Amino acid sequence: MLGAVIEAMADGTTAERTERLGRLLDQLDATGRWALLKLIGGAPRVGVSARLARTALAESYGRDVSEIEEVWHALEPPYLELFQWLDGKAERPDPGAKPVFRPVMLAHPIEEEDWPRLSPEDFSAEWKWDGIRVQVAARGGDVRMFSRQGDDISGAFPEIRSAFHGHDCVVDGELLIMRDDKIAPFNDLQQRLNRKSVTAKMMSSYPPHVRLYDLLFDGEEDLRGLSFSERRLRLEAWHAKHHPRLTDVSPLVPFKSFDELGVLWSSARAEGIEGLMLKRRASPYQAGRVKGEWFKWKRAALTLDCVLMYAQRGSGKRSSYYSDYTFGVWRTDENGERQLVPVGKAYSGFTDEELLEIDKWIRGHTTETFGPVRAVEPELVFEVAFDAVQESTRHKSGVAMRFPRIHRIRWDKPAAEADTLDTVLRIVGSGAAAGAAAPSDLV
């Protein structure tokens, strides 16, 4: 039945698809109609990412998830060839000449207890740039760019597809927005994400750039079994030879001791960089987080005390609770009066038990309701952790936090003692929101 649904809804005008949907609903019982409408509306009770679906398939059929990852993007719904292979009724689908996603290697956050077990001479260091991890696969004249989860984001970045056209490779890197050799704030990159297509104005206003970390395939040659040091040399040689537009190679950060590296790490925030990466020189490229091979050393989070302003119902299993929180800080106007202005929104960082407490508080302190959103009395203080703060035209305050999350619920703190917009602006002025320097300025 699912195959028939996909076939019926794959093309045609809106009117034609509406008529087909009506016929499909007539064929189903109440449960089937509920399931179909949930699937079409994209609002199941519990959200499932494509990555989780692939992982579930791998576990269900006793396969390595990388086997599924590498053919997934060469197939189309309802994935009949994939299920025939998993059921043992056909050979593994052949992606042919299509560029396919290769599962990425990830890093563990470094912990204090890790340092005594590590030797500086065994590792190379790189800056952890403030963009998103991507993989560019070029083969047979076709180019795809994937997110680290394996989602195809090529449509939003035609310039990158053009830059890699004619090459035959798979590279791992960081997608950034760059102007005049400077990395723009992450907020600029967000303007290009989650789009199926982009306008000429968007392309000129937010020019993309891929900073390369690794070379996984050089033509048909699979380099993933080589050590990081060997792959690094191959990447440098490949880039020097081909030099695709809108790319450069992420420089290695020289160091002799971890103390010396720590001094460089402490400069990361002022330079607008997320932190440092440590990669074992002997490490092959393996999917997932491999213990002891790669580490990420992120800059310490910033925190502010903010006041809850609005709460919105969550999605999936949280759809019955107010779990998405907009919070603000105090601004003093020209008349000397204080008012709250929003600086961010968070929906993580608290436990299920804390969610129940917050939800109960919200229901008892609501002042207005706007559909799924409630305005609340300005009394509850959150200690909010975040990575950076940047200018934003979307917020009345003129600023927005990067990766905000609830660090603590300050039931004990009076809202009047929460932080002010002046404090936030001082953080902006200190460089936490600054664009990153060019690589040559940092090594």
Secondary structure, DSSP 8 states (H G I E B T S, - for coil): -HHHHHHHHSSS-HHHHHHHHHHHHHTS-HHHHHHHHHHHHT--SS---HHHHHHHHHHHHT--HHHHHHHHTT--TT-HHHHHHHTTSS-----TTS------EE-EE--GGGGGG--GGGEEEEEE-SSEEEEEEEETTEEEEEETT--B-GGG-HHHHHHHTT--EEEEEEEEEEETTEE--HHHHHTTTT-S---HHHHHHS-EEEEEEEEEEETTEE-TTS-HHHHHHHHHHHHHHH--TTEEE--B---SSHHHHHHHHTTTTTTT--EEEEEETT----SEE-TTTEEEEE---EEEEEEEEEEEE-SGGGTTSEEEEEEEEEEE-TTS-EEEEEEEEE--SS-HHHHHHHHHHHHHSEEEEETTEEEE-TT-EEEEEESEEEE-SSSTTSEEEES-EEEEEETTS-GGGS-BHHHHHHHIIIIIT--B--GGGT-
